[in-house]
């Protein structure tokens, strides 16, 4: 390995402990939570860091919905990062496109 190449870190899901593979790391196909807690909380000056794979996130999202909550979902352009819409049909369309891409 040359000294100029970047080493891919060894990342695991904090929920199921499954290794996040190289493609998922490059494509950012996982959720990373970073939270610095401030003063006047029960977590004063703590730092929270968590990696969650897509499968575990699906379970967490379902759980949030069983509690009456909602996760806001937005469709975006992967090249520009621009938010394009929030329509459920658009989200389903993107999921289908992603599934086709993964099966190639």
C-alpha positions in Angstrom: 0.0 0.0 0.0 1.4 3.4 -1.0 1.7 6.1 1.6 -0.7 8.3 -0.5 -3.6 5.8 -0.4 -6.3 6.4 2.3 -6.9 3.5 4.7 -10.5 2.6 5.0 -11.4 2.5 8.8 -12.8 -0.6 10.4 -16.3 0.5 11.3 -19.0 -1.6 12.9 -22.7 -1.0 13.7 -23.1 -0.1 17.3 -26.4 -2.0 17.4 -25.8 -5.4 15.7 -21.9 -5.1 15.5 -22.0 -6.0 11.8 -18.9 -4.6 9.9 -19.7 -1.7 7.6 -18.1 -2.7 4.3 -15.8 -0.6 2.2 -18.5 0.4 -0.4 -20.9 1.4 2.4 -18.2 3.6 4.0 -17.3 5.3 0.7 -21.0 5.9 -0.2 -21.9 6.9 3.4 -24.6 4.1 3.5 -24.9 4.2 7.3 -26.0 6.7 9.9 -23.4 8.4 12.1 -24.6 10.3 15.2 -22.3 12.7 16.9 -23.7 14.8 19.8 -21.9 17.0 22.2 -24.1 17.6 25.2 -23.9 21.0 26.8 -24.6 22.2 30.3 -27.9 21.9 32.1 -28.7 18.4 30.7 -28.4 15.0 32.4 -25.4 14.4 30.2 -23.4 17.5 30.9 -20.2 17.7 28.8 -20.6 14.1 27.4 -19.8 13.3 23.7 -22.0 10.6 22.1 -20.9 8.8 18.9 -22.8 6.0 17.2 -22.8 4.2 13.9 -26.0 2.5 12.7 -26.2 0.2 9.7 -29.2 0.5 7.3 -30.9 -2.7 8.6 -30.7 -1.5 12.2 -31.8 2.0 11.2 -35.0 0.5 9.6 -35.8 -1.2 12.9 -35.1 2.0 14.9 -37.3 4.0 12.5 -40.1 1.6 12.9 -39.8 1.8 16.7 -39.9 5.6 16.5 -43.1 5.4 14.5 -44.7 2.9 17.1 -44.1 5.7 19.7 -46.0 8.1 17.6 -43.0 9.9 16.2 -41.9 10.5 12.6 -38.6 10.5 10.9 -38.5 13.3 8.2 -37.3 11.9 4.9 -36.0 13.9 2.0 -35.0 13.0 -1.5 -31.7 14.6 -2.6 -29.4 14.9 -5.5 -26.3 12.8 -4.7 -24.0 15.0 -6.8 -25.0 18.4 -5.6 -26.5 17.5 -2.1 -29.6 19.6 -3.0 -32.8 18.6 -1.3 -35.3 17.8 -4.1 -38.5 16.8 -2.3 -40.3 14.9 0.5 -43.1 13.1 -1.4 -43.4 9.5 -0.3 -43.8 8.4 -3.9 -40.5 10.1 -4.7 -38.8 8.3 -1.8 -40.2 5.0 -2.9 -38.9 5.7 -6.5 -35.4 6.4 -5.1 -35.5 3.2 -3.1 -36.3 1.2 -6.2 -33.5 2.9 -8.1 -31.1 2.2 -5.3 -32.2 -1.5 -5.2 -31.6 -1.8 -9.0 -28.1 -0.1 -8.6 -27.1 -2.6 -5.8 -28.2 -5.6 -7.9 -25.8 -4.6 -10.8 
